Amino acid sequence: MDLESAAARLAADPNYRVLRRVQLAEHHSFAENTSGEPVGRLAVVDTETTGFSLEGGDRIIDIAIATCEYGRESGTLYRVVSRYESLEDPGQPIPAEVVQLTGITDEMVLGQKIDDSALAQSLKGVGLVVCHNSGFDRPFLEDRFPAFREMNFGCSFNEVPWRSWGISSSKLDYLGFVFGLFHTGHRARADVDMLAALLGQNAPDTQGSVLSILLAAARQPTWRIYALGLSFDNSQFAKSRGYRWHKGDAAIAKSWWIETRDEAEERKFLLQLGCINPLVFKLTARERYRTTAAIAQGQ
């Protein structure tokens, strides 16, 4: 029995699950545009960094981009049209835990530098950047490449309803497992390929692809609301509703905040708690996932 026949036989048995390695070609094709619908371009992007704190001096050490063509009407992912990937010397030692996680060593990045012009070329014609955690990746990308400040961002971690589909974790490796996919290593290229493969999957219990769900969410505005002046006695009500703490900076005072798609309902909730004048920012894909300071300053 050949491997494909064996895999099909196992997959048909409820006692087994078959996983397939994600291996996308340089110009991988996900589907054919048989209807001839208009297409757009998006960039699936991932970074590896020396740590979690841009303000603390952490820097990008690995980046991968897969620029893809997709159907503007259907949200179908069609093909990879170009790629860019590179290591970069951060000018500081890579922490041991990062080396263990990614396999990237100081020797590997020594003297390496991202080619800004080649990266810019890979983004030509791109209307949307998709990361699996845009709240993390976007600030690092904007700091290193200012052109990202003018781009629209979507986030497959926050803008795809994985949990409503009965998927208990939104971690990329686990999502791959659910959809019968796996990859090895924790490098930017591997994660980009996994994310692109997931975006091309059919969404559970609904029509369309995972990408179509993400696009619909990315096209809708959200509101970032800071509950300025909220009393301590009422802060626990906000926290239980999903508000998070902003420690305060030059742009916005200490306060609890939330991002919502229903501004009116959130204002009503805060009014009941005595918060009369919350600070509210309307966000589109152009502003979403930027740092608090960048949103407040309208950069």
Contacts in CASP RR format, 6 or more apart in sequence:
PFRMAT RR
TARGET T0000
AUTHOR 0000-0000-0000
METHOD contacts of the structure
MODEL  1
MDLESAAARLAADPNYRVLRRVQLAEHHSFAENTSGEPVGRLAVVDTETT
GFSLEGGDRIIDIAIATCEYGRESGTLYRVVSRYESLEDPGQPIPAEVVQ
LTGITDEMVLGQKIDDSALAQSLKGVGLVVCHNSGFDRPFLEDRFPAFRE
MNFGCSFNEVPWRSWGISSSKLDYLGFVFGLFHTGHRARADVDMLAALLG
QNAPDTQGSVLSILLAAARQPTWRIYALGLSFDNSQFAKSRGYRWHKGDA
AIAKSWWIETRDEAEERKFLLQLGCINPLVFKLTARERYRTTAAIAQGQ
1 9 0 8 1.000
7 18 0 8 1.000
7 20 0 8 1.000
10 16 0 8 1.000
10 18 0 8 1.000
11 17 0 8 1.000
11 18 0 8 1.000
17 180 0 8 1.000
18 180 0 8 1.000
19 177 0 8 1.000
19 180 0 8 1.000
19 181 0 8 1.000
19 182 0 8 1.000
20 180 0 8 1.000
20 181 0 8 1.000
20 182 0 8 1.000
21 181 0 8 1.000
21 182 0 8 1.000
21 183 0 8 1.000
21 184 0 8 1.000
22 176 0 8 1.000
22 181 0 8 1.000
22 182 0 8 1.000
22 183 0 8 1.000
22 190 0 8 1.000
22 193 0 8 1.000
22 194 0 8 1.000
22 197 0 8 1.000
23 193 0 8 1.000
24 66 0 8 1.000
24 80 0 8 1.000
24 193 0 8 1.000
24 196 0 8 1.000
24 197 0 8 1.000
25 80 0 8 1.000
26 80 0 8 1.000
26 83 0 8 1.000
27 79 0 8 1.000
27 80 0 8 1.000
27 81 0 8 1.000
28 79 0 8 1.000
28 80 0 8 1.000
28 196 0 8 1.000
29 78 0 8 1.000
29 79 0 8 1.000
29 80 0 8 1.000
30 76 0 8 1.000
30 77 0 8 1.000
30 78 0 8 1.000
30 79 0 8 1.000
30 196 0 8 1.000
30 200 0 8 1.000
31 76 0 8 1.000
31 77 0 8 1.000
31 78 0 8 1.000
31 200 0 8 1.000
32 78 0 8 1.000
33 39 0 8 1.000
33 69 0 8 1.000
33 71 0 8 1.000
33 76 0 8 1.000
33 78 0 8 1.000
35 74 0 8 1.000
37 71 0 8 1.000
37 72 0 8 1.000
37 73 0 8 1.000
37 74 0 8 1.000
38 71 0 8 1.000
38 72 0 8 1.000
38 73 0 8 1.000
39 69 0 8 1.000
39 70 0 8 1.000
39 71 0 8 1.000
39 72 0 8 1.000
39 78 0 8 1.000
40 69 0 8 1.000
40 70 0 8 1.000
40 71 0 8 1.000
40 72 0 8 1.000
40 125 0 8 1.000
40 127 0 8 1.000
41 67 0 8 1.000
41 68 0 8 1.000
41 69 0 8 1.000
41 70 0 8 1.000
41 81 0 8 1.000
41 125 0 8 1.000
41 126 0 8 1.000
41 127 0 8 1.000
42 67 0 8 1.000
42 68 0 8 1.000
42 70 0 8 1.000
42 126 0 8 1.000
42 127 0 8 1.000
42 128 0 8 1.000
42 129 0 8 1.000
42 130 0 8 1.000
43 65 0 8 1.000
43 66 0 8 1.000
43 67 0 8 1.000
43 68 0 8 1.000
43 122 0 8 1.000
43 123 0 8 1.000
43 126 0 8 1.000
43 128 0 8 1.000
43 129 0 8 1.000
43 130 0 8 1.000
44 65 0 8 1.000
44 66 0 8 1.000
44 67 0 8 1.000
44 68 0 8 1.000
44 130 0 8 1.000
44 131 0 8 1.000
44 192 0 8 1.000
44 195 0 8 1.000
44 196 0 8 1.000
44 199 0 8 1.000
45 63 0 8 1.000
45 64 0 8 1.000
45 65 0 8 1.000
45 129 0 8 1.000
45 130 0 8 1.000
45 131 0 8 1.000
45 137 0 8 1.000
45 141 0 8 1.000
45 192 0 8 1.000
46 63 0 8 1.000
46 64 0 8 1.000
46 131 0 8 1.000
46 132 0 8 1.000
46 137 0 8 1.000
46 188 0 8 1.000
46 189 0 8 1.000
46 191 0 8 1.000
46 192 0 8 1.000
46 195 0 8 1.000
47 60 0 8 1.000
47 62 0 8 1.000
47 63 0 8 1.000
47 137 0 8 1.000
47 140 0 8 1.000
47 141 0 8 1.000
47 188 0 8 1.000
48 60 0 8 1.000
48 61 0 8 1.000
48 62 0 8 1.000
48 63 0 8 1.000
48 98 0 8 1.000
48 102 0 8 1.000
48 104 0 8 1.000
48 186 0 8 1.000
48 187 0 8 1.000
48 188 0 8 1.000
49 58 0 8 1.000
49 59 0 8 1.000
49 60 0 8 1.000
49 61 0 8 1.000
49 98 0 8 1.000
49 140 0 8 1.000
50 57 0 8 1.000
50 58 0 8 1.000
50 59 0 8 1.000
50 61 0 8 1.000
50 90 0 8 1.000
50 92 0 8 1.000
50 94 0 8 1.000
50 95 0 8 1.000
50 98 0 8 1.000
51 58 0 8 1.000
51 95 0 8 1.000
51 98 0 8 1.000
52 58 0 8 1.000
52 136 0 8 1.000
54 139 0 8 1.000
54 140 0 8 1.000
54 143 0 8 1.000
57 92 0 8 1.000
58 90 0 8 1.000
58 140 0 8 1.000
59 88 0 8 1.000
59 90 0 8 1.000
59 91 0 8 1.000
59 92 0 8 1.000
59 140 0 8 1.000
59 144 0 8 1.000
60 88 0 8 1.000
60 90 0 8 1.000
60 114 0 8 1.000
60 140 0 8 1.000
60 141 0 8 1.000
60 144 0 8 1.000
61 87 0 8 1.000
61 88 0 8 1.000
61 89 0 8 1.000
61 90 0 8 1.000
61 94 0 8 1.000
61 98 0 8 1.000
61 102 0 8 1.000
61 104 0 8 1.000
61 109 0 8 1.000
62 85 0 8 1.000
62 86 0 8 1.000
62 87 0 8 1.000
62 88 0 8 1.000
62 102 0 8 1.000
62 104 0 8 1.000
62 187 0 8 1.000
62 188 0 8 1.000
63 84 0 8 1.000
63 85 0 8 1.000
63 86 0 8 1.000
63 88 0 8 1.000
63 114 0 8 1.000
63 119 0 8 1.000
63 188 0 8 1.000
64 83 0 8 1.000
64 84 0 8 1.000
64 85 0 8 1.000
64 187 0 8 1.000
64 188 0 8 1.000
64 189 0 8 1.000
64 191 0 8 1.000
64 192 0 8 1.000
65 83 0 8 1.000
65 84 0 8 1.000
65 85 0 8 1.000
65 119 0 8 1.000
65 122 0 8 1.000
65 123 0 8 1.000
65 192 0 8 1.000
66 80 0 8 1.000
66 82 0 8 1.000
66 83 0 8 1.000
66 192 0 8 1.000
66 193 0 8 1.000
66 196 0 8 1.000
67 80 0 8 1.000
67 81 0 8 1.000
67 82 0 8 1.000
67 83 0 8 1.000
67 122 0 8 1.000
67 123 0 8 1.000
67 126 0 8 1.000
68 77 0 8 1.000
68 78 0 8 1.000
68 79 0 8 1.000
68 80 0 8 1.000
68 81 0 8 1.000
68 196 0 8 1.000
69 77 0 8 1.000
69 78 0 8 1.000
69 79 0 8 1.000
69 81 0 8 1.000
70 76 0 8 1.000
70 77 0 8 1.000
70 78 0 8 1.000
70 211 0 8 1.000
70 215 0 8 1.000
71 78 0 8 1.000
74 208 0 8 1.000
74 209 0 8 1.000
74 212 0 8 1.000
75 208 0 8 1.000
75 209 0 8 1.000
75 211 0 8 1.000
75 212 0 8 1.000
75 215 0 8 1.000
76 200 0 8 1.000
76 208 0 8 1.000
76 209 0 8 1.000
76 211 0 8 1.000
76 212 0 8 1.000
77 196 0 8 1.000
77 199 0 8 1.000
77 200 0 8 1.000
77 209 0 8 1.000
77 211 0 8 1.000
80 196 0 8 1.000
82 121 0 8 1.000
82 122 0 8 1.000
83 122 0 8 1.000
84 118 0 8 1.000
84 119 0 8 1.000
84 121 0 8 1.000
84 122 0 8 1.000
85 188 0 8 1.000
85 189 0 8 1.000
86 112 0 8 1.000
86 113 0 8 1.000
86 114 0 8 1.000
86 115 0 8 1.000
86 119 0 8 1.000
87 104 0 8 1.000
87 108 0 8 1.000
87 109 0 8 1.000
87 112 0 8 1.000
88 109 0 8 1.000
88 112 0 8 1.000
88 113 0 8 1.000
88 114 0 8 1.000
89 109 0 8 1.000
89 110 0 8 1.000
89 111 0 8 1.000
89 112 0 8 1.000
89 113 0 8 1.000
90 109 0 8 1.000
93 106 0 8 1.000
94 104 0 8 1.000
94 105 0 8 1.000
94 106 0 8 1.000
94 109 0 8 1.000
98 104 0 8 1.000
99 105 0 8 1.000
101 186 0 8 1.000
102 185 0 8 1.000
102 186 0 8 1.000
102 187 0 8 1.000
103 185 0 8 1.000
103 186 0 8 1.000
103 187 0 8 1.000
104 187 0 8 1.000
114 144 0 8 1.000
116 145 0 8 1.000
119 145 0 8 1.000
120 145 0 8 1.000
120 147 0 8 1.000
123 129 0 8 1.000
123 147 0 8 1.000
123 151 0 8 1.000
126 151 0 8 1.000
127 151 0 8 1.000
127 152 0 8 1.000
128 151 0 8 1.000
128 152 0 8 1.000
128 153 0 8 1.000
128 154 0 8 1.000
128 215 0 8 1.000
128 218 0 8 1.000
128 285 0 8 1.000
129 138 0 8 1.000
129 141 0 8 1.000
129 148 0 8 1.000
129 151 0 8 1.000
129 152 0 8 1.000
129 153 0 8 1.000
129 154 0 8 1.000
130 153 0 8 1.000
130 154 0 8 1.000
130 155 0 8 1.000
130 156 0 8 1.000
130 195 0 8 1.000
130 199 0 8 1.000
130 214 0 8 1.000
131 137 0 8 1.000
131 138 0 8 1.000
131 153 0 8 1.000
131 154 0 8 1.000
131 155 0 8 1.000
131 156 0 8 1.000
131 195 0 8 1.000
132 155 0 8 1.000
132 156 0 8 1.000
132 157 0 8 1.000
132 172 0 8 1.000
132 191 0 8 1.000
132 195 0 8 1.000
133 155 0 8 1.000
133 157 0 8 1.000
134 153 0 8 1.000
134 154 0 8 1.000
134 155 0 8 1.000
134 157 0 8 1.000
134 158 0 8 1.000
134 288 0 8 1.000
134 289 0 8 1.000
135 155 0 8 1.000
135 289 0 8 1.000
138 148 0 8 1.000
138 153 0 8 1.000
138 289 0 8 1.000
138 290 0 8 1.000
139 290 0 8 1.000
139 291 0 8 1.000
139 294 0 8 1.000
141 148 0 8 1.000
142 148 0 8 1.000
142 149 0 8 1.000
142 290 0 8 1.000
142 294 0 8 1.000
149 290 0 8 1.000
149 294 0 8 1.000
149 299 0 8 1.000
150 286 0 8 1.000
151 286 0 8 1.000
152 218 0 8 1.000
152 284 0 8 1.000
152 285 0 8 1.000
152 286 0 8 1.000
153 218 0 8 1.000
153 285 0 8 1.000
153 286 0 8 1.000
153 288 0 8 1.000
153 289 0 8 1.000
154 214 0 8 1.000
154 217 0 8 1.000
154 218 0 8 1.000
154 285 0 8 1.000
154 288 0 8 1.000
154 289 0 8 1.000
155 214 0 8 1.000
155 288 0 8 1.000
155 289 0 8 1.000
156 195 0 8 1.000
156 198 0 8 1.000
156 199 0 8 1.000
156 210 0 8 1.000
156 214 0 8 1.000
157 170 0 8 1.000
159 213 0 8 1.000
159 214 0 8 1.000
159 217 0 8 1.000
159 218 0 8 1.000
160 170 0 8 1.000
160 210 0 8 1.000
160 213 0 8 1.000
160 214 0 8 1.000
160 217 0 8 1.000
161 213 0 8 1.000
162 169 0 8 1.000
162 170 0 8 1.000
162 175 0 8 1.000
163 170 0 8 1.000
165 203 0 8 1.000
165 204 0 8 1.000
165 205 0 8 1.000
166 204 0 8 1.000
167 174 0 8 1.000
167 175 0 8 1.000
167 178 0 8 1.000
168 174 0 8 1.000
169 175 0 8 1.000
172 191 0 8 1.000
172 194 0 8 1.000
172 195 0 8 1.000
172 198 0 8 1.000
173 182 0 8 1.000
173 183 0 8 1.000
173 194 0 8 1.000
175 194 0 8 1.000
175 198 0 8 1.000
176 182 0 8 1.000
176 194 0 8 1.000
176 197 0 8 1.000
176 198 0 8 1.000
179 197 0 8 1.000
179 198 0 8 1.000
179 201 0 8 1.000
181 194 0 8 1.000
181 197 0 8 1.000
181 198 0 8 1.000
183 190 0 8 1.000
183 191 0 8 1.000
183 193 0 8 1.000
183 194 0 8 1.000
184 190 0 8 1.000
198 210 0 8 1.000
199 209 0 8 1.000
199 210 0 8 1.000
199 211 0 8 1.000
199 214 0 8 1.000
200 209 0 8 1.000
200 210 0 8 1.000
200 211 0 8 1.000
201 209 0 8 1.000
201 210 0 8 1.000
202 208 0 8 1.000
202 209 0 8 1.000
202 210 0 8 1.000
203 209 0 8 1.000
203 210 0 8 1.000
203 212 0 8 1.000
203 213 0 8 1.000
206 213 0 8 1.000
218 285 0 8 1.000
219 285 0 8 1.000
220 261 0 8 1.000
221 261 0 8 1.000
221 282 0 8 1.000
221 283 0 8 1.000
221 284 0 8 1.000
222 259 0 8 1.000
222 260 0 8 1.000
222 261 0 8 1.000
222 282 0 8 1.000
222 283 0 8 1.000
222 288 0 8 1.000
223 259 0 8 1.000
223 260 0 8 1.000
223 261 0 8 1.000
223 263 0 8 1.000
223 266 0 8 1.000
223 280 0 8 1.000
223 281 0 8 1.000
223 282 0 8 1.000
223 283 0 8 1.000
224 257 0 8 1.000
224 258 0 8 1.000
224 259 0 8 1.000
224 280 0 8 1.000
224 281 0 8 1.000
224 283 0 8 1.000
224 295 0 8 1.000
225 257 0 8 1.000
225 258 0 8 1.000
225 259 0 8 1.000
225 260 0 8 1.000
225 263 0 8 1.000
225 266 0 8 1.000
225 267 0 8 1.000
225 270 0 8 1.000
225 278 0 8 1.000
225 279 0 8 1.000
225 280 0 8 1.000
225 281 0 8 1.000
226 246 0 8 1.000
226 252 0 8 1.000
226 255 0 8 1.000
226 256 0 8 1.000
226 257 0 8 1.000
226 278 0 8 1.000
226 279 0 8 1.000
226 280 0 8 1.000
227 238 0 8 1.000
227 243 0 8 1.000
227 255 0 8 1.000
227 256 0 8 1.000
227 257 0 8 1.000
227 258 0 8 1.000
227 270 0 8 1.000
227 273 0 8 1.000
227 275 0 8 1.000
227 278 0 8 1.000
228 253 0 8 1.000
228 255 0 8 1.000
228 275 0 8 1.000
228 277 0 8 1.000
228 278 0 8 1.000
228 279 0 8 1.000
229 255 0 8 1.000
229 275 0 8 1.000
230 238 0 8 1.000
230 255 0 8 1.000
230 256 0 8 1.000
230 270 0 8 1.000
230 273 0 8 1.000
230 274 0 8 1.000
230 275 0 8 1.000
231 273 0 8 1.000
231 274 0 8 1.000
234 273 0 8 1.000
234 274 0 8 1.000
234 275 0 8 1.000
235 256 0 8 1.000
237 273 0 8 1.000
238 256 0 8 1.000
238 258 0 8 1.000
238 270 0 8 1.000
238 273 0 8 1.000
239 256 0 8 1.000
241 258 0 8 1.000
241 269 0 8 1.000
242 258 0 8 1.000
243 256 0 8 1.000
243 257 0 8 1.000
243 258 0 8 1.000
244 256 0 8 1.000
244 257 0 8 1.000
244 258 0 8 1.000
245 254 0 8 1.000
245 256 0 8 1.000
245 257 0 8 1.000
246 252 0 8 1.000
246 254 0 8 1.000
246 255 0 8 1.000
246 256 0 8 1.000
246 257 0 8 1.000
246 292 0 8 1.000
247 254 0 8 1.000
248 254 0 8 1.000
248 255 0 8 1.000
249 292 0 8 1.000
249 293 0 8 1.000
250 293 0 8 1.000
251 292 0 8 1.000
251 293 0 8 1.000
251 296 0 8 1.000
251 297 0 8 1.000
252 279 0 8 1.000
252 292 0 8 1.000
252 296 0 8 1.000
255 279 0 8 1.000
258 266 0 8 1.000
259 283 0 8 1.000
260 266 0 8 1.000
263 280 0 8 1.000
263 282 0 8 1.000
266 278 0 8 1.000
267 278 0 8 1.000
267 280 0 8 1.000
270 278 0 8 1.000
281 287 0 8 1.000
281 295 0 8 1.000
281 296 0 8 1.000
283 295 0 8 1.000
287 295 0 8 1.000
287 298 0 8 1.000
290 299 0 8 1.000
END
